[in-house]
Amino acid sequence: MDKLKPKLFSVMKTYNKEQFIKDVVAGIIVAIIALPLSIALALASGVTPEKGIYTAIVAGFLISFLGGSRVQIAGPTAAFATIVAGIVATNGMEGLVVATLMAGIMLILMGFFRLGSLIKFIPYTITTGFTSGIAVTILVGQIKDFLGLKVVTEEPLIETVEKLEAVFHFLPTINWQAVIVGVVSLLILIVFPKFNKKIPPSLIAVLAGIGMVKGLGLKADTIGELYTISNQLPAFSFPTLSFGLVREVMGDAFTIAILAAIESLLSCVVADSMVNSRHRSNMELIAQGVGNMGSALFGGIPATGAIARTAANVKNGGRTPVAGMVHAITLLLILVILMPYAALIPMPTIAAILFMVAYNMSEWKKFVYLCKTAPKSDIIVLVTTFVLTVVFDLVIAIEIGMILAALLFMKRMSEETEIQGWKYLDEENDPDSLSLKEVPANTRVYEISGPLFFGAADKILNISLQEGDKCLILRMRGVTAIDATAMNALEQLFKSCQQKGIQLILSHVNEQPMNVMKKSLFLSKVGKANFCNHIDEALKRAEELQQ
């Protein structure tokens, strides 16, 4: 069972000086990467720049200290930008603080009640749909600053459609000098990593943007011209609670909690594969809850695990939560010493950074791939979630997406499930009994029974591959149906087999799973010769491959 014990307390038993130095270096590098991102994400969320730094400092430290992952880096992420902007515009900072505190309590309860494993019941199509939708809303929201438009409205623009209409309406106010700053910054973000992977491209883009505006005299709005910059330390402040406000932000709090849980656990899974570790999902949820409450009480915004920053931590040698804590402390020092200089950063440069964030999180290739290969019911859920996220908001998108996924799941189950009278056979006389089959050396056989859907897809990833294995046979005579989430899990298993030099062989794949595998090109990847009609053929194929 998943232990409710922070990973930090476990890794310190074998901690040494060499690893401490690596963690410190990784933490400092991640802090440099997080600085412009935290400022940009705060502005995209409709709050002042320093609040993004406060979030990375307070939530980043607490989540690393209490978290269930060795290398998770937490802070503000793009996933929260649109929902935070909506809450701030509707209920002000007070509403955001209350919603984040409530979300933190929900996350802590989820961890204590050991609900970490239930996140798997959020279908892959819903997470892909709202992630792509959020990317579009962020991109649309930054067009104004990228083009230097002078948008004047009586009410703040909240909806994505409203922002897009405003862009077209105020297009004649375009500032071509601001466009030059934005385009050059964007080119740096795209091209620079091809030549140097050590220095964060966002840092170079920020310096270049400041140089163009202050050095070359190009006219473009800067952060300091639009916002008041503060280098004050995060200060404790408790909100004024009222039943009306709590009721008003309840839905937003639930969305923040679910989103924080999904993002953080997804980041943990990615990190596990990079450092060959295993996270504690329930402890991670508790840490996320404490981190978000801390962030809200010290002037920050919602936080969660950041996949890109976590990956940068791992690549630079971070292997324990100490790196995440160093990242937070470094940002605290930067806040006090360098924050006034953030006023010089041009808004088109911030927009360019957020364009790249939106592109990287959009996963448009996965989106298109699913639209081409997934069953129709999954495509309906994917597209509906995406459209609702863009046109309305994340709360509606997740609610309707989950209801739609559940209804289509039940419909598919009712169509695929059959009730038949039992046929009693003594196992000794059953010609299909695996116990009577001679399994070749270095071969493992797993039999999968029942439909493979998003709720059961993670079981595929639990298949144990041991050193010395040469072939893995999946006997699928009992699998009547498969969906996109399970197909994604099968592809991950196949990649794992490839990395370990193990040949995957499938036996008795039924009609519906076979059609999905053909459409997704899984059949051609594994090889038609490795799809066998009967277990005897599969065992023979495994024997032939090892001769």
C-alpha positions, -999 to 999 in steps of 0.1 A, spaced: 0 0 0 11 35 -8 29 49 23 19 83 37 55 93 42 74 121 24 100 108 0 125 132 15 126 113 48 133 80 29 161 93 6 180 111 34 190 77 49 216 72 20 222 109 13 258 121 7 279 152 -1 282 143 -38 244 141 -43 239 173 -23 262 192 -47 243 178 -77 210 188 -61 221 223 -54 233 228 -90 201 213 -105 180 235 -81 197 267 -92 194 259 -129 157 250 -125 152 283 -106 167 302 -136 143 284 -159 113 290 -136 119 327 -132 106 340 -165 80 313 -167 66 321 -133 63 358 -142 47 350 -176 22 326 -161 12 351 -134 5 377 -160 -15 351 -181 -35 344 -149 -45 380 -145 -24 387 -114 8 407 -107 42 393 -117 55 386 -82 26 363 -74 40 337 -98 73 339 -79 56 336 -46 38 305 -58 71 288 -70 88 297 -37 61 287 -11 44 258 -30 76 247 -46 93 243 -12 64 227 6 56 202 -22 93 191 -25 96 189 13 64 168 18 59 152 -16 59 116 -27 83 121 -56 121 122 -56 124 149 -82 91 166 -87 93 204 -92 61 223 -84 50 259 -92 26 278 -113 16 260 -146 -2 269 -178 -30 246 -170 -43 269 -143 -39 302 -162 -74 305 -177 -93 293 -146 -73 316 -123 -79 346 -147 -116 338 -146 -118 336 -108 -98 369 -104 -120 387 -129 -153 375 -113 -145 373 -76 -111 391 -72 -80 379 -54 -102 371 -23 -122 346 -44 -90 331 -57 -75 327 -23 -106 310 -9 -109 287 -40 -72 277 -37 -76 270 1 -106 249 -5 -88 230 -33 -59 224 -9 -82 209 17 -98 187 -10 -63 175 -21 -53 166 15 -85 147 20 -80 128 -13 -45 118 -1 -56 107 34 -85 87 19 -60 71 -5 -77 83 -36 -45 87 -56 -52 56 -76 -87 69 -86 -71 95 -109 -68 67 -135 -105 70 -140 -101 103 -157 -100 92 -194 -70 100 -215 -93 117 -241 -105 142 -214 -70 151 -202 -58 155 -238 -90 175 -248 -88 201 -219 -50 203 -222 -52 212 -259 -81 236 -251 -61 254 -224 -32 258 -249 -56 275 -274 -70 299 -247 -34 309 -236 -24 315 -272 -55 336 -279 -50 356 -247 -15 366 -256 -21 378 -292 -30 413 -279 4 418 -262 24 401 -290 9 426 -315 10 455 -291 -27 462 -295 -44 489 -275 -76 471 -264 -100 493 -245 -132 477 -230 -156 487 -202 -155 452 -187 -125 428 -184 -124 402 -212 -127 367 -196 -140 344 -224 -116 333 -251 -142 342 -278 -144 377 -264 -106 381 -265 -105 369 -301 -133 393 -311 -114 422 -294 -82 413 -313 -100 416 -347 -118 448 -336 -86 466 -324 -63 452 -351 -58 487 -366 -40 497 -334 -12 472 -341 23 483 -330 48 470 -356 78 477 -333 62 455 -306 57 428 -333 94 429 -341 103 425 -304 78 396 -302 90 378 -334 127 381 -325 119 367 -290 99 339 -305 127 330 -329 152 329 -301 129 305 -281 126 282 -312 162 284 -326 185 289 -296 179 254 -280 192 238 -313 226 253 -306 228 254 -268 208 231 -244 224 243 -212 212 280 -211 174 285 -208 162 300 -240 136 321 -222 164 339 -203 181 348 -235 148 359 -250 141 382 -220 176 398 -222 172 403 -260 138 418 -255 151 443 -229 180 451 -252 157 459 -281 134 481 -261 160 499 -239 190 497 -261 176 501 -296 146 522 -285 119 501 -300 85 511 -286 67 483 -267 49 481 -234 70 467 -206 58 449 -174 67 480 -153 45 502 -175 14 480 -169 20 465 -134 34 475 -101 65 454 -94 72 443 -58 103 426 -44 87 422 -10 89 388 7 57 368 7 35 379 36 9 358 54 -27 370 49 -59 351 57 -90 359 36 -124 371 48 -146 341 45 -183 342 38 -208 315 29 -218 333 -3 -182 334 -15 -175 298 -6 -206 287 -25 -196 309 -55 -161 294 -59 -169 258 -49 -169 246 -85 -137 264 -93 -121 249 -61 -131 214 -73 -116 220 -107 -83 233 -92 -81 202 -70 -88 177 -98 -64 196 -122 -36 197 -96 -41 160 -88 -40 150 -125 -11 173 -135 11 164 -104 6 126 -107 11 127 -144 44 146 -138 53 120 -111 48 91 -136 70 108 -162 97 115 -135 96 79 -123 105 67 -158 134 91 -159 150 81 -126 138 45 -123 118 53 -91 83 49 -78 63 78 -64 38 78 -35 7 91 -51 -13 97 -19 15 115 -1 20 136 -33 -17 146 -31 -13 157 5 18 177 -4 0 193 -32 -28 203 -8 -5 218 18 15 235 -10 -16 251 -25 -29 263 9 6 277 17 7 295 -17 -28 310 -12 -20 322 24 13 339 12 -1 357 -18 4 331 -45 -18 313 -70 -26 275 -75 4 253 -81 10 217 -93 38 196 -106 55 211 -137 66 184 -161 91 205 -181 108 219 -149 108 184 -134 125 170 -165 151 199 -164 158 190 -127 165 153 -136 187 162 -167 208 185 -145 215 158 -118 187 164 -93 178 131 -76 162 141 -43 136 166 -30 165 188 -19 168 201 -55 132 213 -54 138 230 -21 170 247 -34 150 259 -64 125 276 -41 153 292 -19 171 304 -51 139 321 -63 135 338 -30 170 353 -33 162 363 -69 129 379 -58 147 402 -33 177 411 -55 166 411 -91 128 415 -91 129 453 -98 146 445 -131 116 425 -142 99 458 -148 121 461 -180 108 429 -196 87 438 -227 52 424 -229 57 410 -265 86 388 -250 62 375 -223 37 368 -250 63 349 -270 73 328 -240 36 319 -234 32 311 -271 59 284 -266 43 272 -234 10 268 -252 26 250 -282 45 226 -259 14 217 -238 -10 216 -268 1 180 -278 -16 187 -311 1 156 -327 -16 134 -300 -48 152 -306 -47 146 -344 -35 111 -339 -65 103 -315 -90 119 -340 -76 96 -367 -73 63 -347 -95 63 -316 -130 48 -316 -158 73 -324 -170 75 -288 -136 86 -276 -133 111 -304 -167 126 -293 -154 130 -257 -120 145 -269 -135 171 -293 -164 180 -269 -139 186 -240 -117 206 -262 -145 228 -276 -161 234 -242 -127 244 -227 -121 270 -254 -156 284 -258 -167 282 -221 -144 271 -193 -126 242 -177 -152 236 -151 -179 229 -177 -155 210 -199 -145 185 -172 -180 181 -159 -197 174 -193 -166 154 -205 -168 131 -175 -206 126 -179 -203 120 -216 -174 95 -211 -193 76 -184 -225 74 -206 -205 62 -237 -186 38 -215 -218 22 -202 -232 21 -237 -201 3 -251 -201 -21 -222 -237 -30 -227 -230 -37 -264 -199 -58 -258 -210 -78 -227 -226 -112 -233 -242 -137 -209 -237 -173 -217 -244 -206 -198 -213 -221 -182 -196 -250 -198 -180 -270 -171 -146 -286 -180 -121 -304 -159 -89 -285 -163 -70 -318 -169 -91 -323 -200 -92 -287 -212 -70 -285 -243 -66 -247 -239 -54 -249 -203 -21 -230 -201 -8 -254 -174 -6 -282 -201 14 -260 -225 52 -261 -226 64 -225 -224 98 -218 -241 127 -205 -220 130 -167 -214 93 -163 -223 65 -148 -201 28 -153 -208 0 -130 -196 -37 -137 -202 -60 -106 -203 -97 -111 -197 -125 -86 -201 -128 -53 -220 -98 -30 -218 -110 6 -210 -96 36 -192 -104 22 -158 -83 -9 -163 -57 3 -188 -31 9 -160 -30 -29 -153 -11 -33 -186 17 -11 -172 19 -35 -142 31 -64 -164 64 -74 -149 94 -76 -173 124 -93 -158 161 -94 -168 167 -123 -192 133 -122 -208 133 -125 -246 96 -127 -254 63 -115 -238 31 -131 -249 -3 -114 -243 -32 -139 -246 -62 -117 -255 -90 -142 -262 -111 -127 -234 -106 -90 -245 -138 -80 -265 -131 -43 -267 -103 -17 -262 -103 21 -260 -78 49 -267 -64 49 -231 -57 12 -231 -42 15 -266 -19 42 -252 -9 19 -224 -2 -10 -248 20 13 -269 40 23 -237 44 -15 -229 56 -21 -265 82 8 -261 94 -7 -228 98 -41 -245 118 -25 -273 141 -8 -249 148 -41 -230 152 -61 -262 120 -81 -256 97 -92 -285 60 -86 -279 36 -113 -293 -2 -112 -292 -24 -142 -292 -61 -144 -303 -68 -107 -307 -106 -102 -312 -122 -81 -340 -128 -48 -322 -93 -46 -306 -77 -57 -339 -95 -28 -358 -83 -3 -332 -47 -17 -334 -48 -15 -373 -61 21 -372 -34 32 -347 -7 14 -367 1 -7 -337 -2 -38 -359 25 -27 -382 48 -15 -354 47 -49 -336 47 -68 -369 19 -89 -384 40 -121 -378 38 -114 -341 0 -116 -341 -11 -152 -337 -45 -168 -339 -39 -193 -311 -18 -197 -280 0 -227 -296 11 -205 -325 23 -178 -301 44 -202 -281 59 -216 -313 67 -181 -325 85 -173 -293 105 -205 -296 114 -197 -332 126 -162 -323 151 -176 -298 166 -202 -320 
